[in-house]
């Protein structure tokens, strides 16, 4: 049963004390809590149906897969049909009838819905540090890497980009330390290992393009019904940090991008976060403050946030204080912690003299809850014990075939189903590294060539020197041989001159020359002086013999 200003939640037996969630106050957030098996999922399903019928888009994290049934109308042949029909009659919901709800399926892993992606830059260092479980020092190094990437105009889109950027920072650690403070390679190594762990959990599917356009979360179908965005979170629950970080990122993005609208007649979008405690478990103080800020301020953007959890004390007091609309299913007081939870839950409701909250919480039946909603004037209504109205859509998951058909026929798939890998930090840094490597190789090749040329020149000089030495040695040897030959010739000549034969010839020659000379001289003397052999003839004869003797000797 719906109208244009509120959503019917349920009523007491016979339709007494009907509880209606005012659309004008629905952006004051809410809490649906209760132990396992008490009816929380069905309650959430009915509330989402009401928002959709009123034209309010919703987002819901489907942890167990049951909420996918929103896409299909319930059936009179279902096993719970008689129970639902009886409940509708009991609470006075005369308009109750089976109907489907327009649904878009999403999945961070791209398996059970359209991929949801965001970029590393949009996630930012704070949420990434939470996701990677980094300490304060490591978070500082990660922040420096983001700053350097922004300064150098490098896009950080996916995990490859971030890992390449961190490697570049490690290589420039000395330079960056001077400018930004200590950038230790040990911290960078720790972050890199955390990224590898995230990648092993499938985190690389979440980072990339096309990034989610938030406008695609805020739409209505051709009948004016708000589209329900169902995130398949059953597999995602195996990575609770990724789940919590994604939800916080989504809230932060809405807070930062949606315009201020104040208090609209109905919310622009409503979020339902199942297993909400995962947002807060082991969260550092800074992150809790961020969550509190978003929850407190996103109301003015027209966004309502509804936390779904088993135990209301899972929600920090600073956040719980912002949750005006409350539906509390049964709690079990078996342990001291459970008993503390019961007492804590009892004190959060506006008192009703007719309801003992602390006792009622442990007595509630399946499908029954304590309800306190904001009234049109903004005040909380007195708590009432309420039978929750039955949903109109299927209770239980859709089949894989049904899901596949809806995904394939959803026109938004053409926008998100194909991954886009454009040039970003990883490609640019790899290109620079290749250029530097090529330049180094060229310089090394030039150096090697210069070394080879120098070695060849040195070898040529050595060879020339050796050749000159050989030439000089050869010349000296030739000169030595020439001198030896000359000395040998002289020795031979001398030896020949001193031989008996030569001496005999010389002696004979001399004797002959002497005899001839005497004869000639005598003949001349006779011719000049006649036959007398006086003193004059003797002198002339001596002269002639001397001349002739010299002639023969010279010969």
TORROSE-761655 format. One line per 10 residues: number of its first residue (from 1); their letters; for each residue x, y, z of C-alpha. Coordinates in steps of 0.1 Angstrom, whole numbers. Layout:
% TORROSE-761655
NUM> a> X:Y:Z ~ ...;
***
This chain:
% TORROSE-761655
1> xxxxxxxxxx> 0:0:0 ~ 16:32:-12 ~ 8:68:-18 ~ 28:97:-32 ~ 43:109:1 ~ 52:78:20 ~ 61:41:19 ~ 40:15:38 ~ 62:-5:61 ~ 37:-25:81;
11> xxxxxxxxxx> 12:-23:109 ~ -1:-41:140 ~ -27:-69:138 ~ -59:-57:120 ~ -40:-28:105 ~ -35:-10:138 ~ -8:17:141 ~ 3:17:104 ~ 39:26:100 ~ 48:47:70;
21> xxxxxxxxxx> 83:60:59 ~ 79:96:49 ~ 96:103:16 ~ 104:138:27 ~ 123:124:57 ~ 138:94:39 ~ 171:112:34 ~ 176:112:72 ~ 190:77:67 ~ 180:45:85;
31> xxxxxxxxxx> 190:13:102 ~ 176:-22:96 ~ 190:-46:122 ~ 183:-80:136 ~ 197:-115:140 ~ 201:-139:112 ~ 168:-153:99 ~ 145:-127:115 ~ 133:-112:83 ~ 157:-83:76;
41> xxxxxxxxxx> 161:-92:39 ~ 124:-92:33 ~ 120:-59:51 ~ 147:-44:29 ~ 131:-58:-2 ~ 97:-42:7 ~ 112:-8:14 ~ 132:-8:-19 ~ 100:-17:-38 ~ 83:13:-21;
51> xxxxxxxxxx> 111:36:-31 ~ 111:24:-67 ~ 73:27:-70 ~ 77:63:-58 ~ 102:70:-85 ~ 133:69:-62 ~ 163:50:-76 ~ 181:27:-52 ~ 214:9:-48 ~ 217:-23:-28;
61> xxxxxxxxxx> 246:-46:-21 ~ 232:-81:-25 ~ 254:-102:-2 ~ 234:-134:-3 ~ 219:-131:-38 ~ 183:-130:-25 ~ 177:-94:-35 ~ 181:-102:-71 ~ 145:-114:-69 ~ 134:-78:-70;
71> xxxxxxxxxx> 136:-81:-108 ~ 109:-108:-109 ~ 73:-106:-98 ~ 63:-130:-70 ~ 42:-160:-79 ~ 10:-175:-64 ~ 26:-209:-68 ~ 55:-200:-46 ~ 58:-218:-13 ~ 54:-186:8;
81> xxxxxxxxxx> 24:-173:-12 ~ -2:-182:15 ~ 19:-167:42 ~ 23:-134:23 ~ -13:-132:13 ~ -23:-137:49 ~ 2:-111:62 ~ -11:-85:36 ~ -46:-91:48 ~ -36:-89:85;
91> xxxxxxxxxx> -19:-55:81 ~ -46:-41:59 ~ -26:-38:27 ~ -55:-42:3 ~ -35:-30:-27 ~ -9:-58:-23 ~ -3:-77:-56 ~ 27:-93:-71 ~ 49:-71:-93 ~ 84:-68:-105;
101> xxxxxxxxxx> 108:-39:-100 ~ 131:-24:-127 ~ 166:-37:-119 ~ 201:-32:-133 ~ 227:-58:-123 ~ 262:-48:-114 ~ 293:-68:-104 ~ 328:-56:-96 ~ 341:-87:-112 ~ 319:-84:-143;
111> xxxxxxxxxx> 305:-120:-138 ~ 269:-115:-125 ~ 263:-80:-138 ~ 278:-51:-157 ~ 313:-42:-144 ~ 317:-14:-120 ~ 350:3:-124 ~ 367:34:-110 ~ 401:48:-116 ~ 430:48:-92;
121> xxxxxxxxxx> 430:86:-92 ~ 393:88:-83 ~ 398:63:-55 ~ 426:85:-40 ~ 454:77:-16 ~ 432:77:16 ~ 408:50:5 ~ 435:30:-12 ~ 455:31:20 ~ 425:17:39;
131> xxxxxxxxxx> 421:-10:12 ~ 458:-19:13 ~ 460:-18:51 ~ 489:7:50 ~ 504:24:80 ~ 509:61:83 ~ 544:62:68 ~ 533:40:38 ~ 502:61:33 ~ 525:92:31;
141> xxxxxxxxxx> 546:76:4 ~ 515:66:-15 ~ 503:102:-13 ~ 536:114:-27 ~ 532:90:-56 ~ 498:105:-64 ~ 512:140:-62 ~ 541:133:-85 ~ 518:116:-110 ~ 495:147:-110;
151> xxxxxxxxxx> 525:170:-113 ~ 539:150:-142 ~ 506:147:-160 ~ 504:109:-156 ~ 470:93:-155 ~ 466:67:-128 ~ 438:45:-141 ~ 445:9:-131 ~ 468:-11:-109 ~ 494:-13:-136;
161> xxxxxxxxxx> 496:24:-136 ~ 500:26:-99 ~ 527:-1:-98 ~ 546:16:-126 ~ 543:50:-107 ~ 556:35:-75 ~ 585:19:-94 ~ 594:53:-109 ~ 593:69:-74 ~ 616:42:-62;
171> xxxxxxxxxx> 640:50:-90 ~ 638:87:-81 ~ 638:82:-44 ~ 668:104:-37 ~ 654:132:-58 ~ 619:130:-43 ~ 632:127:-7 ~ 648:162:-11 ~ 615:177:-22 ~ 587:158:-4;
181> xxxxxxxxxx> 604:141:25 ~ 616:105:30 ~ 606:82:2 ~ 620:48:13 ~ 623:19:-11 ~ 612:-3:18 ~ 578:15:20 ~ 574:13:-17 ~ 581:-24:-17 ~ 555:-29:10;
191> xxxxxxxxxx> 529:-11:-10 ~ 538:-31:-41 ~ 533:-63:-22 ~ 499:-51:-10 ~ 489:-43:-45 ~ 499:-78:-56 ~ 477:-92:-29 ~ 448:-70:-40 ~ 454:-82:-76 ~ 452:-118:-64;
201> xxxxxxxxxx> 418:-111:-49 ~ 405:-98:-82 ~ 409:-62:-73 ~ 423:-54:-108 ~ 387:-58:-121 ~ 376:-28:-101 ~ 402:-3:-114 ~ 401:8:-150 ~ 379:24:-176 ~ 351:31:-185;
211> xxxxxxxxxx> 346:44:-149 ~ 312:44:-135 ~ 290:74:-144 ~ 270:82:-113 ~ 241:94:-135 ~ 236:58:-146 ~ 227:50:-110 ~ 201:77:-109 ~ 174:69:-134 ~ 138:58:-138;
221> xxxxxxxxxx> 121:35:-163 ~ 94:44:-188 ~ 68:40:-161 ~ 85:64:-138 ~ 97:38:-114 ~ 131:42:-99 ~ 157:18:-112 ~ 172:-5:-85 ~ 209:-11:-89 ~ 217:-45:-75;
231> xxxxxxxxxx> 254:-52:-68 ~ 263:-89:-67 ~ 284:-90:-35 ~ 284:-127:-26 ~ 319:-131:-41 ~ 329:-97:-30 ~ 324:-106:6 ~ 355:-128:4 ~ 374:-95:2 ~ 358:-74:29;
241> xxxxxxxxxx> 383:-46:26 ~ 375:-42:-11 ~ 338:-43:-3 ~ 340:-17:24 ~ 363:5:4 ~ 340:4:-26 ~ 310:14:-6 ~ 328:43:10 ~ 341:54:-24 ~ 306:53:-38;
251> xxxxxxxxxx> 292:74:-10 ~ 322:98:-13 ~ 317:102:-50 ~ 280:110:-46 ~ 288:135:-19 ~ 314:153:-40 ~ 295:153:-73 ~ 258:157:-65 ~ 245:193:-61 ~ 230:206:-29;
261> xxxxxxxxxx> 192:201:-29 ~ 184:207:8 ~ 153:187:18 ~ 136:175:-14 ~ 101:160:-14 ~ 117:126:-20 ~ 153:114:-21 ~ 173:115:-52 ~ 189:82:-44 ~ 188:57:-16;
271> xxxxxxxxxx> 216:33:-6 ~ 213:0:12 ~ 245:-14:26 ~ 242:-50:38 ~ 268:-63:63 ~ 274:-27:73 ~ 298:-36:101 ~ 325:-43:74 ~ 327:-5:69 ~ 338:1:104;
281> xxxxxxxxxx> 357:-30:115 ~ 393:-21:123 ~ 389:13:105 ~ 414:39:116 ~ 401:71:132 ~ 407:92:101 ~ 385:69:80 ~ 357:68:106 ~ 357:105:106 ~ 354:105:68;
291> xxxxxxxxxx> 324:81:70 ~ 307:102:97 ~ 312:133:76 ~ 298:117:45 ~ 268:103:63 ~ 261:136:80 ~ 264:158:50 ~ 252:137:21 ~ 216:142:33 ~ 217:177:18;
301> xxxxxxxxxx> 225:161:-15 ~ 192:142:-14 ~ 208:108:-7 ~ 195:85:20 ~ 218:58:34 ~ 203:27:51 ~ 227:3:70 ~ 217:-33:73 ~ 235:-53:101 ~ 228:-81:126;
311> xxxxxxxxxx> 237:-61:157 ~ 230:-23:161 ~ 261:-19:182 ~ 282:-27:151 ~ 275:9:140 ~ 297:36:157 ~ 277:60:179 ~ 288:90:158 ~ 272:74:127 ~ 242:57:145;
321> xxxxxxxxxx> 232:91:158 ~ 225:102:122 ~ 201:73:115 ~ 166:86:120 ~ 145:58:106 ~ 149:24:125 ~ 135:-11:120 ~ 147:-35:146 ~ 141:-72:142 ~ 147:-97:169;
331> xxxxxxxxxx> 180:-100:188 ~ 191:-130:207 ~ 205:-123:242 ~ 226:-155:246 ~ 259:-138:253 ~ 269:-107:273 ~ 276:-89:241 ~ 241:-98:229 ~ 226:-86:261 ~ 245:-53:258;
341> xxxxxxxxxx> 232:-50:223 ~ 196:-54:235 ~ 200:-27:261 ~ 217:-4:236 ~ 190:-9:210 ~ 162:-3:236 ~ 176:31:245 ~ 177:43:208 ~ 139:43:204 ~ 115:70:214;
351> xxxxxxxxxx> 97:55:243 ~ 61:41:240 ~ 43:33:273 ~ 27:4:256 ~ 59:-13:245 ~ 86:-27:267 ~ 114:-25:241 ~ 140:-45:260 ~ 117:-74:264 ~ 101:-72:230;
361> xxxxxxxxxx> 134:-73:211 ~ 140:-108:223 ~ 104:-119:217 ~ 98:-107:181 ~ 87:-133:156 ~ 101:-137:121 ~ 87:-108:100 ~ 80:-87:130 ~ 100:-57:141 ~ 101:-27:164;
371> xxxxxxxxxx> 97:4:142 ~ 103:40:148 ~ 102:64:118 ~ 105:101:114 ~ 72:119:113 ~ 64:147:88 ~ 76:172:113 ~ 110:155:116 ~ 104:140:151 ~ 107:102:156;
381> xxxxxxxxxx> 76:83:161 ~ 70:63:193 ~ 83:28:188 ~ 57:3:177 ~ 57:-35:175 ~ 49:-40:138 ~ 42:-68:114 ~ 62:-61:82 ~ 42:-60:50 ~ 50:-87:24;
391> xxxxxxxxxx> 70:-78:-7 ~ 55:-79:-42 ~ 85:-93:-60 ~ 100:-127:-57 ~ 116:-137:-24 ~ 147:-155:-34 ~ 173:-152:-62 ~ 167:-151:-99 ~ 181:-180:-119 ~ 213:-177:-138;
401> xxxxxxxxxx> 194:-178:-171 ~ 170:-150:-160 ~ 200:-129:-148 ~ 218:-135:-181 ~ 189:-124:-202 ~ 184:-92:-182 ~ 221:-83:-184 ~ 222:-90:-222 ~ 191:-69:-229 ~ 201:-40:-207;
411> xxxxxxxxxx> 211:-12:-230 ~ 236:2:-205 ~ 258:-28:-211 ~ 272:-13:-243 ~ 287:14:-222 ~ 304:-7:-195 ~ 309:-43:-206 ~ 340:-36:-228 ~ 372:-26:-211 ~ 390:5:-224;
421> xxxxxxxxxx> 428:6:-221 ~ 440:40:-231 ~ 475:55:-227 ~ 482:63:-191 ~ 511:62:-166 ~ 522:27:-172 ~ 525:31:-210 ~ 541:66:-207 ~ 566:55:-181 ~ 574:23:-201;
431> xxxxxxxxxx> 580:45:-232 ~ 603:67:-213 ~ 621:37:-199 ~ 625:23:-234 ~ 638:56:-247 ~ 663:58:-219 ~ 673:22:-225 ~ 678:29:-262 ~ 698:61:-255 ~ 719:41:-231;
441> xxxxxxxxxx> 724:14:-256 ~ 733:39:-283 ~ 758:56:-259 ~ 772:23:-250 ~ 775:13:-286 ~ 793:46:-294 ~ 816:40:-265 ~ 824:5:-276 ~ 830:18:-311 ~ 853:45:-298;
451> xxxxxxxxxx> 871:19:-277 ~ 874:-3:-308 ~ 887:25:-329 ~ 912:35:-302 ~ 923:-1:-298 ~ 928:-4:-336 ~ 947:29:-337 ~ 969:16:-309 ~ 974:-17:-327 ~ 982:1:-359;
461> xxxxxxxxxx> 1008:23:-341 ~ 1024:-7:-325 ~ 1025:-25:-359 ~ 1040:6:-376 ~ 1066:9:-348 ~ 1074:-28:-352 ~ 1077:-24:-390 ~ 1100:6:-385 ~ 1121:-14:-361 ~ 1123:-43:-386;
471> xxxxxxxxxx> 1132:-19:-414 ~ 1160:-3:-393 ~ 1172:-38:-382 ~ 1172:-49:-418 ~ 1191:-18:-430 ~ 1216:-22:-402 ~ 1220:-59:-411 ~ 1225:-49:-448 ~ 1251:-23:-438 ~ 1268:-49:-416;
481> xxxxxxxxxx> 1268:-74:-444 ~ 1282:-48:-468 ~ 1310:-40:-443 ~ 1317:-77:-438 ~ 1318:-82:-476 ~ 1342:-52:-479 ~ 1364:-64:-452 ~ 1364:-99:-467 ~ 1372:-85:-501 ~ 1401:-65:-486;
491> xxxxxxxxxx> 1413:-95:-467 ~ 1411:-116:-498 ~ 1429:-90:-518 ~ 1456:-87:-492 ~ 1459:-125:-490 ~ 1461:-127:-527 ~ 1488:-100:-528 ~ 1509:-119:-502 ~ 1507:-152:-521 ~ 1540:-167:-535;
501> xxxxxxxxxx> 1528:-166:-570 ~ 1520:-128:-568 ~ 1553:-122:-551 ~ 1571:-141:-579 ~ 1553:-121:-606 ~ 1560:-88:-588 ~ 1596:-97:-583 ~ 1599:-108:-619 ~ 1582:-77:-631 ~ 1605:-56:-610;
511> xxxxxxxxxx> 1636:-75:-623 ~ 1624:-72:-658 ~ 1617:-35:-654 ~ 1651:-30:-639 ~ 1668:-49:-667 ~ 1649:-31:-694 ~ 1656:2:-677 ~ 1693:-4:-676 ~ 1692:-15:-712 ~ 1673:15:-724;
521> xxxxxxxxxx> 1694:38:-703 ~ 1725:24:-718 ~ 1711:28:-752 ~ 1702:64:-746 ~ 1734:71:-730 ~ 1753:58:-760 ~ 1731:78:-783 ~ 1738:109:-764 ~ 1773:105:-752 ~ 1786:79:-775;
531> xxxxxxxxxx> 1802:48:-763 ~ 1823:63:-737 ~ 1811:55:-702 ~ 1821:85:-684 ~ 1805:102:-655 ~ 1778:119:-676 ~ 1769:87:-692 ~ 1763:71:-658 ~ 1740:98:-646 ~ 1719:98:-677;
541> xxxxxxxxxx> 1715:61:-675 ~ 1704:62:-639 ~ 1677:87:-647 ~ 1664:66:-676 ~ 1662:34:-655 ~ 1643:53:-628 ~ 1617:65:-652 ~ 1613:32:-669 ~ 1612:14:-636 ~ 1584:36:-624;
551> xxxxx> 1564:29:-656 ~ 1566:-8:-652 ~ 1559:-7:-616 ~ 1527:14:-622 ~ 1516:-12:-646;
***
